[in-house]
C-alpha cells in the first residue's frame, strides 16, 4: 500500500535535514506503528507524505499503491486515498463542521470521477458515523474544532477519517491529550475502520495507544531513519526501558 | 442661479471647486426642507469640500468625490436587480438613478409604517420628517466635519421618508437601478422609529455612476432598527454614504453592509447614543479586488456614548487582493457620565497578496471612569496551516481559500440577526467567491 524508499527531506527554510533515508513499507490490511524520541522526524514524515509546504524532498521516493505521492498536491493525495489525522487539529471559525465535511467528501468524490453525495444521503451517513464516536448534533453544527475539547477534536478527526474512507491513514499522535475514555472511543473508531484493503500508520510516543489499536509491526525512528522494526513486543520494550538502550544497541 | 449658490458666492467662495460643483447641480428649493437646505448652504460655504490634508481624509483621496461631474459608467444590459432577497416577503421601493419609480415599486402602504417619498412630500411646508431632515446630519458635524453630508442636505431631491409606528410584517427593501451612464445621484432617506416599533430596512443595487447617500435614523426609546445593505459593485463605482443615527433609551440600532467590488467608496457611520441601556452595532464585510482598476473602500465610524449602560460594537472585515486598499477609521467617544459603557471595536483585513494594503486608525476617547472599551486591529495573510488542513482533506486549493475567506468574514455576518437573511447573504457570498475563483482559473 505505502512504500517509502530512502526518503530524505529538509526544511525549505534553513535547510535543516530531518529525514535521512527513511525506508518503510506498509502492506494493505496492516497497522504499523512508529515510535521514537522527540525530534526524530515522525511528524515530519507525516507532513512530507501528505504534502505540507515548507519541506523539500532531496532524495528517495514515496508511493501509494504504486502512484508517486511526492509529485501530487495535498488534495490529490487525499483523493488518492491518503489521510492524515492531525496532532493539532486546526480551528476554522465560521465554517460549520457539516459544511466542511460535505465539501471534503464531495471534492474527493468529484476528483475520483464519482457522483457527489446528495444532501440527504450525506446527512444520513454522517449521523450514523457520528453516533458511534459519540459526536452529537451540536458538535456537527458548530464551527470546525472551535471550542472543542482536546478529546472532541481528536474524535472529530476520526469522524473525518470515517467519512472519507481513506486507503492509507496516518495518525499523528492521535493519543496526545486524550483521557482514558476518549482514547478508547478514538481507538474503537480506528479499529472499526480496519479492513483488508486499508492500512494504518500510527505515530505515537506511548505504548498505551497500542493496547487499543494492535499493530502488526512496530518501527523505532531516530535521527530521521527507521532504526529498528519488530512486533508489538518492541513497543513494550520501549515502555519498560526507554529509547536509550535500543538506540545504543543499533548504534 | 439659485439662492443657495448666491449664499455660497456671498461667502466669498465664488471660484471654488465647491461653487463649480454646485453650479453643475439643479438644487431643489424644498418645502418642509427649505430652511434646512438654506442652512446647509451657509454651513457648506464655511466648511468647503474635504481636502487631502484633512485629518480624516488622509487615507482616502477626496478628489473623485469632489470632482464637478461623475465619471460616466456604462449601464449594464439586462436585469440589474440582485437576487439576494428574492422570495423574502418585502415592500419594494425602486429608485432609478436616484429617483423614485412609482411604477416599478410596490404601493406605498405597509401596516405599522407611514411612508412617503421626499420628492413628493417636499412640496408641503410641514412634515414629520422636518424635525429630522438635516438635524441629525448637523449634529453629526461635530467634532469632525463631513462636508459631503452637508452637500447632500442641500442637494438631495429624492429618497424615502419612513415613520415606523408598529412592527411591520415585512422589511422595506430599497432597490437601486441605473439608466443614465453619467448619473450623479444624491439620495436622502429619513427614518423615525417610534417607541416600541421595529423595522428591517434592506438596500441592494447600484445607485449611480457616482452616489452620495445620507440616511438619518432617529430611533426612539425601545425602538429597533435593523439595516442591511448589500452593494455589489460588479463594475466600478464611486460613492460616499453617511448614516447618522440617534439611539434612544432601551433602543437597538444595527447596521450591516456587504460590499463586493467597486472603485472608490467611503461610508461614514455616525452614531449618537443618547438614551440609557441601548445597543448600537455597525458591521461590514468587504471583498475588494483591484484587478479592474482601483479598489478603495473606507469605513469611517464615530460612535458617541452619551448615556449609561449602553453597548456598542464595530465589526469590520475586509478581504483585499490585486492592489486593493481598505481603510478603517473608527472611534468610540465616551462622554462624561456615560458609566458602564461597553464599547468594542475590531477591524481586520485579510490580504490575499502582497500588493494590497489595509490602513486602520482605531481611536478611543473616554471621559467616564467605569467603562469597558476595547479595540483590536489585525492585518494578515491566509492561515497556511488551515489551508493545508483543508487541502489534506481533499478540498482543492481554490475552494479552500473560499472557505477560509468565509471563515474570516463570519464575525461580521453574525451581526445580521435574522437567520434567513444571514443565510442568504452567506450563500450569495459563497457563490460569488466560487465564481470568482473559477474566473481567475479560466
Interface residues (C-beta under 8 A of the other chain):
Chain A: X50 X51 X52 X53 X73 X74 X75 X77 X78 X79 X83 X84 X86 X89 X90 X92 X93 X94 X95 X99 X100 X103 X104 X105 X107 X108 X111 X143 X160 X164
Chain B: X383 X384 X385 X386 X388 X389 X390 X391 X392 X393 X394 X395 X396 X397 X399 X400 X403 X404 X406 X407 X408 X409 X410 X411 X413
